[in-house]
Amino acid sequence: MAMSFFKALGWVTLGTAIGFVVAHQVSRTERGQQFFAEVDQKAKEFGNAVIEGYKAREEELRAAVAEAEEVIADLAKRAKKS
């Protein structure tokens, strides 16, 4: 069991190292630089979309909490009057 884990870990490490070497070689070419620039741009766009979505959802949740707090405060006032 432990040997198969280390064997798999070795293959993953080797594959990662080979991937880095290939990416480094590809990035030296003009087309490679273009490719990585496009990938970088798309990654940034995706990251920005995630951030915008997070902020929008956070805003929605804060508004819902504020509304719930108002309802609770109103109910508490009504309960005191009774």
N, C-alpha and C positions, 0 to 999 in steps of 0.2 A: 504494500500500500504506500509506504513512505517513498520507496524507490520510484513508483509510477508518478508520484507528485513531483519529485525532483526532476524526473525525466521530462515531464510536461513543462515544468518551470524552465528547464534548460532550453527546450524548443521555443518557448515563448520569448525568452531572452535572446536567443539566436535570431529569431525572426524579427524582433524589434531592432536589433543591431543592424541586420541586413537592410531593413526598411530605412533606417537613418542614413546608412551609407548611400543607398540608391537615391533617396530624396536629396541628399547633399549633391550628388553628381548631377541629378536632373536640374536642380536649382542653378547650376552653373550655365545652363543654356538659356537663350532668350525665351524660347517657348516655355521652358520650365519656370522661369521667373514670372512669366505672364500667368501660367497656371497657378502658381502659389499666390500671386497677387489677387487673382480671382477668388481662390479659396479663402484667403484672408478677408477679403471684402464681404463675402457671403457669411463667414463666421461672425464678423462684426455686425452685419445686418441682423443675423439671427439673435445674437446677444442683445442688441438694442430692442428687438421685438419682445424678447423675454422680459427685459427690464420694464418696458412700457406696459406689458400685460400685468406684471407684478404690481406696478404702481397703480394701475387702474383698479385692480382687484383690491388692493389695500385701501384705496379711496372708498370703494363700495362698502367694504367691511367696516371702515371707520364711520361711515354714514349710518349704516345699520345699527352699530353699537350706540351711536349718539341718539338715534331714534328710540332704541330700546330703553336707554337711560331716561329719556323724556317720558316715555310711557310709564316706567316704573315710578318715577317721581310723581307723576300725576296720580297714579293709583295709590301711592303712599299718602298723598294729600287727601284724597277721597276717603281713605280708610280712617284717617285721623278725624275727619268731620263726622263720621258715623258713630 
